[in-house]
């Protein structure tokens, strides 16, 4: 993972602290197909879930980047 702290002004002199970055997950070995399906389902759903706090301000946004190879 590669993360860095970030501060966001939310108005009224208020700020929230969080982080921005990238995390990579790799499934190794010979996993059961249902496990691979579940991991992919959660990765796809993360975009729509709005993780974290102040999601209406754009915080908690998750974007999936697929790397094949």
Buried (B, 14 or more C-beta within 10 A) or exposed (E): EEEEEEEBEEEEEEEBEBEEEEEEEEEEEEEEEEEEEEEEEEEEEBEEEBEEEEEEEEBBEBEEEEEEE
